[in-house]
Each structure stands twice: as C-alpha cells, then as structure tokens.
Amino acid sequence: SSFVKAAAMRPLLRFQRHELWVMHTDYRVDEISSKTSHAGRADSVLHRTMVAFMNFSEGMRADSVVRVFFKDGVVAITNKLGQYLNLQQRKAPTERNILESIEQNIVDAKNSRDLQIPGVEVWLDSTCEENVQHYLDGLSRPATALMMDPDGTPLRPRFVEPLVPSALPVHTCVVVIGGPKGMYSSGIATPKGIAMFVDKGIPCHRVSIGGVSEFTSVIAAWLQVEHDAGRLCPTVMDLNSVPQRKYTQLLSTVEQRQFDIARSFVLGTTPAPKIVAVGSSEHNGATDAYGELEFAAEEVHDEPVVRAAAKGVSRGRSRSPRAPAKPTAPAAKASLLMASFRSPAAAAAAPAAGRFPE
C-alpha cells in the first residue's frame, strides 16, 4: 500500500548520541591490565562490553560512547580510538589492542601527562557520584536515561515509530548498567541515583530485558541491534510519554491485536490489514499521552484499520462493526495445515470450520 511505501522511505528514528554507563564500582582503575586480564573481571568486562556496544563490522560507531565508572575514576571510549587503531594497522578490536591503549592513557593520567591515545578519556581521584554529576552536566538535551534493573519495566521494542502521537524526540539516550552482570546497576537504580538524573531535567526509567540476569556485553549488543533497526528510539519516546505502569498495558494490548489480526489473516477470515500511521488525522482530535490508551480496530474503506486513540477524545466518524466473516476455503486449508503440526488428538478436536479450538 501507499502507506507501507511511505513508511519504508522515512528515515529510521535513532538517537544522535547513545551512551552506555557501566557501574563497575567494585574495582579500581589501576586494576586494568592487558597482561593479566585473565585474573579478574575489571579489564575483560571492559573489553567485551566496549566491543559489543561500540563496534560493528565497519568499525566503531561515531554516535556511541562507553563510560566505565570505577571506584576511583572513570574510563571513557569513543570512536576516535578505532580511527587511531586503524592508522596503526591494528584494526581488529582484540583484547590486547584495546586494553594496551587504555592502559597507556591510565599511566599518562597518573603521571599528569597528556594522554597519548585518542579516543580514551581517563579521570582519576574522583568518586562515582562526582563523575556521574560531571557527565550529566555535559549531556546534550533532550536526554533520557534507562537504568537496567531486574524489577524494572520490561523493555520490548516493537515498532519503528512511537505508538503515542505526541511523543517528543530524544536526542541523547544514556543506558546505566551494572557490571559484570548488567541487569544490576550496582546500587545506582535507587531513588537517590534516579534523583541525580531527574534533578538535571532528564527522565529516568528503570527497565529490564529478558527476565533473567544477562551479562553486560549481551545487553550492550542487544541495545545496539535494536537501535540500528530503529526500534529503540521510538520505544524510549513512548516511555517518556506514558506512565510506566501504562507502558506494559499498552504493549500487551498491541501484541494481542497483532496476534488476532495475523491469525485472522492466515485463516483467511479477514482481508489483509491496512496499518495506518498513529496520529490525529484518523480521529480528528488531539491525543492525551497520559490518558488511558486503547487500540481500536475499525472498518474503514472495507479494510481493518488498527489505530491508537485516547478515551474521551473525539475520534471522528465511526462505523458500526460488521458481523464476523464466514470461514472461507483458504481458512479451512490453513486450519488443516496447522492441525498437521499438532498432536493427533488435538488435530481431531479442531473444528472443520477453520477456527482454532478455544
């Protein structure tokens, strides 16, 4: 359809700045060593997480930064490190290449010398809280923070556009993560830690992924995959627009509607859905982003339309729902095909009309 073509032509929504803050506060900066990385987690975690978040097949991402907060300082990595290593004919982001570069700048910082390696920032003799405050002051606005927490709101990117029409853009996203098991933010996902962001005017959300404790490097890679696909930024925009307790309800409703439409389409009981952009043009009224959201399916121009609307808001003209379509021959065939993948007892129990058993 024309809508699908227009959506494909639109550029994907991405953050202009994507930062990963690793709370590695059980270790000191001087514990990083390229020669004994097997002896501890301070350096091996730094390397794996940095590569997972910063690197893709063509080099280092220019829009991304990794900041690792230690007990006594912070180490930050930018794409300038990748450019430097390329010039040195050390293109592979191996543990040795990365850690030797970081180690060199740590030595320079300890001796109050200019840092030799570009792309590696080192701050020493400062607390984690002081460093967080410093970098918060330097963030480009508008910014949003995501704190990984096992009890946080499930983060489930699904769409390349925000579900809430009035969602505001996000320039910078900061993901605060614990190390080495990144579901835990080393105590910063507390009211005091969150207040550090909120006091600077930065929305902060406690989120979780996967439902289990994942390694920091796994979460870092997953975040960038979703960001590259253009699904993470719209999700963060929705989080800023809808109260967290409503976000899960919103996604659950959307996923249920998607399943219902997909099943009906496979069974042939409804024509292919025309998915229209979420916005006021379909219901001739403004949407209250903080109101109760629902997803309504209506018959418009003889095709199902899925749209988001707010309760109590003018939705334009409406049509009375039609009676369910009778099962067609394709539906019966689809039912028999799906029944072949079930157990003999379940297949025998499936009605011949082409519908799943309740």
PETA-V275409 format. One record per residue. N is the residue number from 1. RES is the residue in three letters. D_FIRST is the distance of its C-alpha to the first C-alpha in whole Angstrom. Layout:
n:N res:RES d_first:D_FIRST
n:N res:RES d_first:D_FIRST
This chain:
n:1 res:SER d_first:0
n:2 res:SER d_first:4
n:3 res:PHE d_first:5
n:4 res:VAL d_first:5
n:5 res:LYS d_first:6
n:6 res:ALA d_first:9
n:7 res:ALA d_first:10
n:8 res:ALA d_first:11
n:9 res:MET d_first:13
n:10 res:ARG d_first:15
n:11 res:PRO d_first:18
n:12 res:LEU d_first:19
n:13 res:LEU d_first:22
n:14 res:ARG d_first:25
n:15 res:PHE d_first:29
n:16 res:GLN d_first:31
n:17 res:ARG d_first:33
n:18 res:HIS d_first:34
n:19 res:GLU d_first:37
n:20 res:LEU d_first:39
n:21 res:TRP d_first:42
n:22 res:VAL d_first:44
n:23 res:MET d_first:47
n:24 res:HIS d_first:49
n:25 res:THR d_first:52
n:26 res:ASP d_first:55
n:27 res:TYR d_first:55
n:28 res:ARG d_first:57
n:29 res:VAL d_first:56
n:30 res:ASP d_first:59
n:31 res:GLU d_first:58
n:32 res:ILE d_first:55
n:33 res:SER d_first:57
n:34 res:SER d_first:55
n:35 res:LYS d_first:58
n:36 res:THR d_first:58
n:37 res:SER d_first:55
n:38 res:HIS d_first:55
n:39 res:ALA d_first:58
n:40 res:GLY d_first:56
n:41 res:ARG d_first:52
n:42 res:ALA d_first:52
n:43 res:ASP d_first:51
n:44 res:SER d_first:49
n:45 res:VAL d_first:47
n:46 res:LEU d_first:47
n:47 res:HIS d_first:46
n:48 res:ARG d_first:43
n:49 res:THR d_first:41
n:50 res:MET d_first:41
n:51 res:VAL d_first:40
n:52 res:ALA d_first:37
n:53 res:PHE d_first:36
n:54 res:MET d_first:37
n:55 res:ASN d_first:36
n:56 res:PHE d_first:33
n:57 res:SER d_first:34
n:58 res:GLU d_first:34
n:59 res:GLY d_first:37
n:60 res:MET d_first:37
n:61 res:ARG d_first:34
n:62 res:ALA d_first:35
n:63 res:ASP d_first:34
n:64 res:SER d_first:35
n:65 res:VAL d_first:39
n:66 res:VAL d_first:41
n:67 res:ARG d_first:44
n:68 res:VAL d_first:47
n:69 res:PHE d_first:49
n:70 res:PHE d_first:52
n:71 res:LYS d_first:56
n:72 res:ASP d_first:57
n:73 res:GLY d_first:54
n:74 res:VAL d_first:51
n:75 res:VAL d_first:49
n:76 res:ALA d_first:46
n:77 res:ILE d_first:44
n:78 res:THR d_first:42
n:79 res:ASN d_first:40
n:80 res:LYS d_first:43
n:81 res:LEU d_first:45
n:82 res:GLY d_first:42
n:83 res:GLN d_first:43
n:84 res:TYR d_first:47
n:85 res:LEU d_first:47
n:86 res:ASN d_first:45
n:87 res:LEU d_first:48
n:88 res:GLN d_first:50
n:89 res:GLN d_first:49
n:90 res:ARG d_first:48
n:91 res:LYS d_first:44
n:92 res:ALA d_first:44
n:93 res:PRO d_first:44
n:94 res:THR d_first:47
n:95 res:GLU d_first:49
n:96 res:ARG d_first:52
n:97 res:ASN d_first:50
n:98 res:ILE d_first:48
n:99 res:LEU d_first:51
n:100 res:GLU d_first:54
n:101 res:SER d_first:52
n:102 res:ILE d_first:52
n:103 res:GLU d_first:55
n:104 res:GLN d_first:57
n:105 res:ASN d_first:55
n:106 res:ILE d_first:57
n:107 res:VAL d_first:60
n:108 res:ASP d_first:60
n:109 res:ALA d_first:59
n:110 res:LYS d_first:62
n:111 res:ASN d_first:64
n:112 res:SER d_first:62
n:113 res:ARG d_first:61
n:114 res:ASP d_first:58
n:115 res:LEU d_first:55
n:116 res:GLN d_first:55
n:117 res:ILE d_first:52
n:118 res:PRO d_first:49
n:119 res:GLY d_first:46
n:120 res:VAL d_first:48
n:121 res:GLU d_first:50
n:122 res:VAL d_first:52
n:123 res:TRP d_first:54
n:124 res:LEU d_first:57
n:125 res:ASP d_first:60
n:126 res:SER d_first:57
n:127 res:THR d_first:56
n:128 res:CYS d_first:52
n:129 res:GLU d_first:52
n:130 res:GLU d_first:53
n:131 res:ASN d_first:51
n:132 res:VAL d_first:48
n:133 res:GLN d_first:49
n:134 res:HIS d_first:49
n:135 res:TYR d_first:46
n:136 res:LEU d_first:44
n:137 res:ASP d_first:46
n:138 res:GLY d_first:44
n:139 res:LEU d_first:41
n:140 res:SER d_first:38
n:141 res:ARG d_first:37
n:142 res:PRO d_first:35
n:143 res:ALA d_first:35
n:144 res:THR d_first:35
n:145 res:ALA d_first:37
n:146 res:LEU d_first:36
n:147 res:MET d_first:39
n:148 res:MET d_first:39
n:149 res:ASP d_first:41
n:150 res:PRO d_first:41
n:151 res:ASP d_first:41
n:152 res:GLY d_first:38
n:153 res:THR d_first:35
n:154 res:PRO d_first:33
n:155 res:LEU d_first:30
n:156 res:ARG d_first:27
n:157 res:PRO d_first:24
n:158 res:ARG d_first:21
n:159 res:PHE d_first:18
n:160 res:VAL d_first:17
n:161 res:GLU d_first:18
n:162 res:PRO d_first:20
n:163 res:LEU d_first:20
n:164 res:VAL d_first:23
n:165 res:PRO d_first:21
n:166 res:SER d_first:25
n:167 res:ALA d_first:25
n:168 res:LEU d_first:27
n:169 res:PRO d_first:27
n:170 res:VAL d_first:29
n:171 res:HIS d_first:31
n:172 res:THR d_first:33
n:173 res:CYS d_first:33
n:174 res:VAL d_first:37
n:175 res:VAL d_first:37
n:176 res:VAL d_first:40
n:177 res:ILE d_first:41
n:178 res:GLY d_first:45
n:179 res:GLY d_first:46
n:180 res:PRO d_first:47
n:181 res:LYS d_first:45
n:182 res:GLY d_first:42
n:183 res:MET d_first:41
n:184 res:TYR d_first:44
n:185 res:SER d_first:45
n:186 res:SER d_first:48
n:187 res:GLY d_first:49
n:188 res:ILE d_first:47
n:189 res:ALA d_first:45
n:190 res:THR d_first:47
n:191 res:PRO d_first:48
n:192 res:LYS d_first:50
n:193 res:GLY d_first:47
n:194 res:ILE d_first:44
n:195 res:ALA d_first:46
n:196 res:MET d_first:47
n:197 res:PHE d_first:43
n:198 res:VAL d_first:43
n:199 res:ASP d_first:46
n:200 res:LYS d_first:44
n:201 res:GLY d_first:41
n:202 res:ILE d_first:39
n:203 res:PRO d_first:37
n:204 res:CYS d_first:38
n:205 res:HIS d_first:36
n:206 res:ARG d_first:38
n:207 res:VAL d_first:36
n:208 res:SER d_first:36
n:209 res:ILE d_first:34
n:210 res:GLY d_first:34
n:211 res:GLY d_first:37
n:212 res:VAL d_first:40
n:213 res:SER d_first:42
n:214 res:GLU d_first:40
n:215 res:PHE d_first:42
n:216 res:THR d_first:41
n:217 res:SER d_first:40
n:218 res:VAL d_first:37
n:219 res:ILE d_first:36
n:220 res:ALA d_first:36
n:221 res:ALA d_first:34
n:222 res:TRP d_first:31
n:223 res:LEU d_first:31
n:224 res:GLN d_first:30
n:225 res:VAL d_first:27
n:226 res:GLU d_first:26
n:227 res:HIS d_first:26
n:228 res:ASP d_first:25
n:229 res:ALA d_first:22
n:230 res:GLY d_first:21
n:231 res:ARG d_first:22
n:232 res:LEU d_first:25
n:233 res:CYS d_first:25
n:234 res:PRO d_first:23
n:235 res:THR d_first:25
n:236 res:VAL d_first:28
n:237 res:MET d_first:27
n:238 res:ASP d_first:26
n:239 res:LEU d_first:30
n:240 res:ASN d_first:31
n:241 res:SER d_first:29
n:242 res:VAL d_first:30
n:243 res:PRO d_first:34
n:244 res:GLN d_first:34
n:245 res:ARG d_first:35
n:246 res:LYS d_first:32
n:247 res:TYR d_first:29
n:248 res:THR d_first:30
n:249 res:GLN d_first:29
n:250 res:LEU d_first:26
n:251 res:LEU d_first:25
n:252 res:SER d_first:27
n:253 res:THR d_first:25
n:254 res:VAL d_first:21
n:255 res:GLU d_first:22
n:256 res:GLN d_first:23
n:257 res:ARG d_first:20
n:258 res:GLN d_first:18
n:259 res:PHE d_first:21
n:260 res:ASP d_first:21
n:261 res:ILE d_first:17
n:262 res:ALA d_first:17
n:263 res:ARG d_first:20
n:264 res:SER d_first:19
n:265 res:PHE d_first:16
n:266 res:VAL d_first:19
n:267 res:LEU d_first:21
n:268 res:GLY d_first:19
n:269 res:THR d_first:20
n:270 res:THR d_first:17
n:271 res:PRO d_first:13
n:272 res:ALA d_first:11
n:273 res:PRO d_first:10
n:274 res:LYS d_first:8
n:275 res:ILE d_first:9
n:276 res:VAL d_first:10
n:277 res:ALA d_first:12
n:278 res:VAL d_first:16
n:279 res:GLY d_first:18
n:280 res:SER d_first:20
n:281 res:SER d_first:18
n:282 res:GLU d_first:17
n:283 res:HIS d_first:20
n:284 res:ASN d_first:22
n:285 res:GLY d_first:25
n:286 res:ALA d_first:26
n:287 res:THR d_first:26
n:288 res:ASP d_first:29
n:289 res:ALA d_first:28
n:290 res:TYR d_first:32
n:291 res:GLY d_first:31
n:292 res:GLU d_first:30
n:293 res:LEU d_first:27
n:294 res:GLU d_first:25
n:295 res:PHE d_first:21
n:296 res:ALA d_first:21
n:297 res:ALA d_first:18
n:298 res:GLU d_first:18
n:299 res:GLU d_first:17
n:300 res:VAL d_first:15
n:301 res:HIS d_first:14
n:302 res:ASP d_first:14
n:303 res:GLU d_first:12
n:304 res:PRO d_first:13
n:305 res:VAL d_first:13
n:306 res:VAL d_first:15
n:307 res:ARG d_first:16
n:308 res:ALA d_first:20
n:309 res:ALA d_first:22
n:310 res:ALA d_first:26
n:311 res:LYS d_first:29
n:312 res:GLY d_first:31
n:313 res:VAL d_first:28
n:314 res:SER d_first:27
n:315 res:ARG d_first:23
n:316 res:GLY d_first:23
n:317 res:ARG d_first:23
n:318 res:SER d_first:23
n:319 res:ARG d_first:22
n:320 res:SER d_first:25
n:321 res:PRO d_first:23
n:322 res:ARG d_first:23
n:323 res:ALA d_first:25
n:324 res:PRO d_first:24
n:325 res:ALA d_first:23
n:326 res:LYS d_first:25
n:327 res:PRO d_first:25
n:328 res:THR d_first:24
n:329 res:ALA d_first:25
n:330 res:PRO d_first:23
n:331 res:ALA d_first:23
n:332 res:ALA d_first:27
n:333 res:LYS d_first:27
n:334 res:ALA d_first:25
n:335 res:SER d_first:28
n:336 res:LEU d_first:30
n:337 res:LEU d_first:28
n:338 res:MET d_first:28
n:339 res:ALA d_first:32
n:340 res:SER d_first:33
n:341 res:PHE d_first:33
n:342 res:ARG d_first:35
n:343 res:SER d_first:38
n:344 res:PRO d_first:40
n:345 res:ALA d_first:41
n:346 res:ALA d_first:38
n:347 res:ALA d_first:36
n:348 res:ALA d_first:39
n:349 res:ALA d_first:38
n:350 res:ALA d_first:34
n:351 res:PRO d_first:34
n:352 res:ALA d_first:33
n:353 res:ALA d_first:30
n:354 res:GLY d_first:28
n:355 res:ARG d_first:28
n:356 res:PHE d_first:29
n:357 res:PRO d_first:33
n:358 res:GLU d_first:33
